[in-house]
Every structure is written in structure tokens, then in C-alpha cells.
Amino acid sequence: MIILVDDLGYHDLSFTGSSFYETPNIDALASNSVQFSNAYASSPVCSPARASIMTGQLPSRHGITDWIGAKTGEEWRSHNRYTKMLPASNNSVLDTSHVTLPEAMKEAGYTTFIAGKWHIGGKGSSPEDHGFDINIGAWDKGSPVGGFFDPYKNPKLPNRSPGESLPYRLADETASFIQNHSRENPDKPFFAYLSFYSVHSPLQTTEAKWRKYRDKADSLGIRSNGFFMGSRIPVRQTQDHPVYAGLIEQMDEAIGHIISQLKESGTYDNTLIIFTSDNGGVSSGDHFSTTNYPLKSGKGSTFEGGIRVPFFMILPGENHAGKEISAPIISTDIYPTVLALTDLDLHPEQHIDGTNLMLLIEANEPLDRNLIWHYPHYSNQDGRPSSAIRIDNWKLIYDHETQKNEIYNLSEDPSELNNVVELNPELEQSMHKVLMTHLVEVGALFPLPDPLYDPRKEQDYLHRMKTKRLQHLERQRHLFLSHDFTPNETWWGSKPTND
């Protein structure tokens, strides 16, 4: 079973360092797992990373390099952000020529199930078109259209009980599938993909949870300022959003529910569980939810905060509980690892950018490969068009706007504060060559200069971000933390019964 959380930052869990968010169920799971402390998503945004999990290929290769629905080329100008470049084109669906992970599992006799977010294609490229037998709640949309409480406004998820929590519902559906399948088809294996919409925006929780974390923030001491100015828009620098904290806890409770159900049914002990996130936490843009500090930046950026994610595996029948692996891994490794752990034949021509992690777990030595990211877009957050490569502990980021490289030694500078490119000219040259060779070989697309670029308009935009937008966000943050905060009428007025 794969559990994928949407937009969950590396430090958004108690066991990865958060002192504000509370995730006891995930922490308990992690304590019985193999933990990977240098795990990466293949992209700083959702659709590319999700396509990579399904295909075992990097976004530069499968061609989905931004979230599906993002404006590219000259259409980008309609956002009025006045950037120097026009984002590269982006595939709008996951091509059905791929033999996806669920297809490989289905071909091997597994019953395949998905609950939750898909966002890598609609009609003709739906979960059912890519190997899933059963689909609960997965369609072409990237956020919960009806919010996090029933009614959901999701054609793949019938409403069940007014006020029901969406993460609870998805976990309950997954648990029911596993229980029923194990009872009715005890000799037939299953592949389950629980893909939460949490903790993507819109940020919604219950009144009780908002109050719990509002009071917690008060007891910890509320800072007067919660944002600083990033390269283009403000960036959150503190974990004190009480609504976001409540949303995280509801997701954690949903995971606790499914694990307890698996244990009661006797299926937990022989179930492989992989837990991770599709990209880093949202520190800038969207709802400015969290901070990934001490990691730099967040979702939409190829800095560590945008691509470092929590990742752990529970291996049935294996005594690896509590083992921590610091060697870098990436989400394309999930595909071959699942095949290997279920004794199925690998598909090396398909998961060409992934490696079986059991080789790392058993040998406990770094894998001989490089990690590469390609994001030729401006993100809705604070990201700029960039490509990056990690070789051992060195990371190079190429900025397509400036056509300049940055180099960081992650073993000494995990926060990417000290750009040492000028001290390492030979390393810069060799890493840049490896990165560009890969991008050319796979036919990656690049952003292009905008011939209509007007620097005065860009400076006006940046000034508004530094003044009006920054001030608005500070006011809004303090509003969420005020004793008399009242949300819009579409959510906690439903008074969920499972709070």
C-alpha cells in the first residue's frame, strides 16, 4: 500500500521535527519502519511527481513538468506577473503508452485500488485507463472541489454523511476495500494507493481543532511577524497556522483509522506500506500554509524545501524497524521497489529513472546514480524556472532566467545558504554538463525569453508583493490566530461528527 500526502513538507510531522503540528499515528508508523532522511520528490509540484510515481520516470522524460492546468507559453502573460521568460510547454495527460505501476501489478494478478487524488489526466487518461480496477474519488482535479467535508462535489466520490471528513472517508474506503478483498479473495493479492487530497488548499478543519492549535500557538508565543519577502512573493517563516495544523491532524487521524482497521482484520502484518509526500510544503503562494525551515523555500522551488519529503517503508516480515538511511533517494524508486518486494519481474525499460531500494537497505551504501530535477516554469509559489542535479553531497541549481549556476554542499549546508560556485569552477563545469546532457538526451523542453518583457512592470509587481501583499498576509495570519476568528460558512458550520 502506498500512502501519498499532498503538499506535506519534510518538517510537517512531529517525528521530522515539528513542535507545532501533532501526528502521533504517523509517528507510530514511522517508528516501525525504515526511514529515509534524504528522500526527494521528483518535482516541486504535484502532477509531475505523481506521474513519476506511476511511471518510474523523471518529469524531464515523461514530459509532465508542471501541474496539469498551468498556463504555459504566451498564455502565461494572462497572470500579469511580468516575468522575463515564458514557461515551457507541459504535457496535459499521462500518456497511456506507459506501463504504469498499477498496470504492472494488475498484469501480475493483483487487484488494484485507488482512493483520493489523481490529477494526471481525465477522460482517456483516468486511473481506470492506467490499471486501477477500483477508483474512489480520483479524477482530473488537483484539489477537493467541495472542500474537506461532505458534500464533496466529486463525481467519483458519492456523498455519504453531511459533515464527514474527506481524509477519514478516503482512509475508511481504503480500509474497507482491503478488509473485503482479504475476506473474499484471500489468495489474491492487492495493490492499494491511498492518495490524500490533504494537506492541499483550501485549508479547512473543525472548530475544535482550530481552537486547539490557536491556543497552542498562543502558549508557545505568537511572533509579531510571520513572513519575509522571497524572490517574487512573501514566504512564511513560522509554523503557527491553526487551520493547517488541524488539517494535518485530521489526516493523521485518518491514517490511524486505516492502520487500526488493518490490524483488526489481520492484514497489517503482511502489508507493505510506503509513506511519502508529492512535494515540499507550501511556504509561499496558495494559502502560505507552513514553513520548511531550516530547509530553504518550499513547494514550487528546486531548493530543498520544495523537493525534500518525508519517506518511510514498513516491510512485512523484515526486522528493519527503526533503521534510518541517509543516502539520497527519489520517488521514481517506488515503482521498482514495489515490484522487487512483491517478487515480480522488474520493467527496467519503463522505470528507467528508478532503483530498487532494497539494494540500498540491504547494502546500506549510497546508490551509484545522480538525482535530477527539471522545472522550466514559474510556480504559483515562489519558484523560478530551474533545473537541478545532486551528485553525492553536492547540488547544482541552474537558473534559466540568469543562465547561472548555484552550488551547495548539502552535507555542510543543508539550508543552502552558502553558494560556493565560485570556489568550485571545475565541479560546476562537470555537474552542469551531466545535467544538460540528460536534459538534451530525453528531449526536455526549456523556457524561452519573453520578447514583450517590460522590467518596469515587473518592478511594480514586485513592489506590490513587498508592500500590500506582505501586509495583507500578516493581517490574515493574525486573524487566524485571533480568539474571535470565524471561517466562511462552507466548512466548520457542518460540525463534523468524527472530530
Buried (B, 14 or more C-beta within 10 A) or exposed (E): BBBBBBBBBBBBBBBBEBEBBBBBBBBBBBEEBBBBBBBBBBBBBBBBBBBBBBBBBBBBBBBBBBBBEBBBBEEBBEEEBBBBBBBBBBBBBBBBEBBBBBBBBBEBEBBBBBBBBBBBBBEEBBBBBBBBBBBBBBBBBBBBEBBBBBBBEBEBBEEEEEBBBBBBBBBBBBBBBBBEBBEEEEEEBBBBBBBBBBBBBBBBBBBEBBBBBBEBBEEEEBEEEBBEBBBBBBBBBBBBBBBBBBBBBBBBBBBBBBBEBBEEBEBBEEBBBBBBBBBBBBBBBBBBBBBBBEBBBBBBBBBBBBBBBBBBBBBEEBEBEEBEBEBBBBBBBBBBBBBBBBEBEBBEEBBBBBBBBBBBBEEEEBBEBBBBBBBBBBBBBBBBBBBBBBBEBBBBBBBBBEEEBBBBBBEEBBBBEEBBBEEBEEBBEBBBEBBBEBBEEBEBBBBBEBEEBEEEBBEEBBEEBBEEBBEEBBEBBEEBBEEEBEBEEEBBEBEBEBB
